[in-house]
Amino acid sequence: MKALRTTASVALIALIVLCIVWELWLAPLRPGGSLIALKAVPLALPLGGILGGRRYTYQWSSMLILAYLAEGVTRAWSERGLSQLLAGAEIALSVAFFAAAVSYARLTRAGA
């Protein structure tokens, strides 16, 4: 279970960092950055619960992360160059977080 918590924590933190640097410096939609970097804010909401190992947070954040998976797939399909690579990283981090969060929630349920 420690490996699942570590995977979820690292993936979530990496996804927050990716969202910020992607939209502000690496490949922003507009030169100089854009307010789309605020998409990292919802990811910060479950951070305390994920780091603390709270099962309920793992459950609801596994649903939240699907929006980032969808964005990654959309942008990987529609963009080229660095943005496409960053979208691939977003997909990988979202899938890693989702898998770890769902697995952790299953293993920690009552009667498991």
VENMO-V885256 format. One record per helix or strand of 3 or more residues. SS is the DSSP state (2 for helix, 1 for strand). FROM is the first residue (numbers start at 0). TO is the last residue. If there is no record, write none. Layout:
SS,FROM,TO
SS,FROM,TO
//
This chain:
2,1,25
2,34,44
2,46,51
2,54,77
2,81,106
//
